[in-house]
């Protein structure tokens, strides 16, 4: 700051202009777009999935067993390393009446096949959401990579397609907003975050073998006050809550929502490793 104060106005203007130019260049480098077709997109897409560490969202209208087979190994690997995987599929118009024997048999068979695939995905650990009248086809990886085009990623079969891959966080945010993806599982709401935090605090106190009265004495709170804090919602700004965190040797770390699941899985793995060493 002292250096900037000593510069003349012209020099400061030049510095600001250079700074804006550098930011523009950096942004252009980060925004990368590549065009593919049905024959050469899969290898690059799956490399992106192999590198994913936070979240994968697949938004397509249709899914088939054959289309899903090329994804199964990738899904298992993603779930195993704590990546949140969400599939958003088109809900058939008669979905809630699919058990009605009066429905056309072919339509009922298609819905039964979809139901089996949904159950398989849920068993694998995928969040599955059915939405009416969707037709857009795209994949979002770690909130920065966007795959989109005519290709139905979960039901492709011997058709010519156009696919575009871009690395552009701004574009991803716009797609998420336009397609109402901001409340999908894996992106916790404030109340979900507060509830999870409360559970961590209570579990930590119990892990240390402390009764509420004992912890209350350590942090100079009435037991009734501490009990209200544990029952939530947690006030992150309250002095009492911060004293509880210090006494329990806990620290709040803020991460992007799309990384939350991966971070939680990493912590669980470290806890398991620690428990094995202690055992």
N, C-alpha and C positions, 0 to 999 in steps of 0.2 A: 504494500500500500504506500509506503514511503517513497518508493521508486516512482510510482504513478503520479504522486503529488508533485514531484519535481519536473515532470515532463510538460512541455508546452501543449496548448490545446490541439495544434495540428498533429502532434505525435500521438496524442491520445486517440484522436479520430482515426488515424492510420491503424493503430493497434486494434481498435474496435472493429474496423473494417476487415483486418486480417483475421481476427477471431471469428467473425461471421463467415468468412470464406472457408476457414478451416472446418467449421462446423458443417457447412454445406457439403464440403468434400467428404467428410466423415460419414455424413448421412447417405450420400450417394454410394459410398463403398458398402455400407451396411444394407442398403436396399438392392438386393440382387434378384433378378428374374430370369428364369430359364424355361423354355418351352419344350414340352415332351409330347409324345403320342402314346398309344396303348402298347407299343412294342418296347419302349426304352425307359418308361417311367418307374417300373417296379423296383429295379435295383437301387435307384437313388432314393425312392421313398422308403424302402426298408433300411437303407443306411441311416436315414434320418430317424427312423424308429429305434434303431440300435443305439443311437446317440442320445435319445430322449432321456431326460432325468427328472422331469416334473409332471407333465400332463400330455395326454393325447386325446383329441376330440375328433371323432369321425361322424360327419353329418351327411347322410345319404337317404334316399327314399326306400331303397330296396336292398334285401339281403338274401342270398341263396347259400345252400350248404356248400356247393362247389366254390362260390366266391369266398366264403369264410375260411375254407381249408387253407388257402395261401396265407392267411393271417394268424392261424392258431398258434404256431410256434412263437411268433412275435408277441402275441398277446400274453402268453405264459411268461416270456422273458421280461416284458414290461412290468407285469404285476409282481413278479418275483423281486424286482429291485425297487419296488415302492412307487412306481409311476401310476398316477391316476388315469384310468382309461375310461372314456365315455363314448358310447355309440348312441346317436340320435337317429331314429328310424321313423319311417312313415307309419302312422297308425291306420289300419284299414277302416273304412267307414262303418263296417258292421262288427268291429272288434268286440264290443261289449255284448254282442248277441251271438258270438261265435259258437256257443253250445246249442243254439236253437236248431233242432233237426229240420225245420222248414226252410232254412237257408240253402241256397243252391250248393250242391255237393262239391263242385269244383272250388267255389269260393271258400267253403268250410275247410276243405283240404289245404288250401293256400294259407289260411289263418292258422290251422293246426301246425303246419310246417314252420310258420313264423314263431309260434309259441314255443316250439321245441328249440329253435335256435336262440331265442331270447333266454330260455332257461339254461342252455349250455353256456352262453356268455356270462350270465349272472353267476353260474357255478365257478367259472374261471376267475371271477372277481371284477368283471366289467360292469360299470354303471350303464344301464340300458334305459333310454327314455323314448317313448312313443309319442309322436306329435302328428296332428292331423294336417293333411294337405301340404306337406313339405316336398320340395323337389330339388333344392340346391344340393350340390355335391362338393364337399370340401373336407380337408383334414387340417387341423391346427396342432402343431407340435411345439410344446414349451413356450407358447404365447408369442412366438416370433416367426415360425416357419408356416407358410400357408400353401397347401396344395389345393387347386380347384380347377374345374373345367367340366367337360361333358362326361368324363369317366365316372361310372358308379363303382366306387372302390370295393364294394362288398358283393357285387353281383355281375361283374364284368364277364363277358363271354363272346369272344370272336367278333367284336365290332370295332370300327375305326373311331378313335377318340382324340380329343385335344385336351392337354393337361398343362397347367402352368404352376411352377414352383417359385415362390418369392420369399425372401427374408425381409420382413417389413413389419415391425411392431405396430406402427400406426394403422396399417391396413388390417392387421389381425384385430385390433381393437374395434375398427369400424365394422368388420364382418360379425364380430361377437355382438355388437350393439344392434345391428340390423336384424340379426336372426335370434335375438333374445336369449343369448347363451350365458348371461352374467350370473344366473342363479342355478346353474347346473351343479350336480354333486362334485365335490372336490374344491369348490370355491366357497368356503364357509361364510355364512352370514355372521353378523356381529354377535347375535345371541348364541350361535353354535360355538364361536370362539370363546366366549365368556364361560359357557358351560364346560368346555374342554379344559380351560384354565382352572376352573374350580375343582374339577375332578383330579387334576394333576396335584394341586396343593393338598387336597385331602389325602390322596394316596401317598404323597411324600411324608406327611405327618405320621400316617399309620406305619409306613415303612420304617421310620425312625423310632417307632414305639412310643410316641408321645400322645398323651391324652390331650383333649382340648384345654383343660385347666392348666396343664403343664406348659403348653405352648403359649397360652394367654399370659402366664406369669413371666415367661421369658421376654415377650414383646410388650409387656406393660399394657395389656388390654383386659377388659372384663371378659369373662368367658362368654357371656351372652353376646357381646359385640363380635368376638371371634366367630361364634357360631353363625351369626347373621352373615358375616363375610363368606364363610364356607358354603352357606346355602345359596349365595349369589343373589343377583348378578354381581360379579367382582368389579369393584371400582379401582381401576389401575392407577388412579391418581391419589388414592387415599394413603395417608401416612401409615396407618395401621396395616394395610395390605402390603405395602413395601417392606415394613418391618418383618412381617410374616415370611416373605420371600427370603430375606436375608437370614433369618433364623433357621430356615429350612434348607439353606444353601441352594436356592433356586434362582434362575436368571431368565428373564423374558427376552426372547430373541425374535425379532420381526423378520419374516421372510415373505417373498411373493406368494400369493395364495396358491398358484399352480405348483409351487414347490413343496407345499405343506406336507402332502402325503409322503413324498420321498424323504423329507427330513425326519418325519415321524418314524418311518421304517428304518432309517439309519440309526436313530436313537434306540429303537427296540433291539436292533442287532448288537449295538454296543452293550446294552444292558444284558443281553443273553451271553455275550462273550465274557463280560465281567462276572456274571453269576457262575459260569463254567469254571473260571479261574478260581473263584472263591470256594467252589465245591471241591 
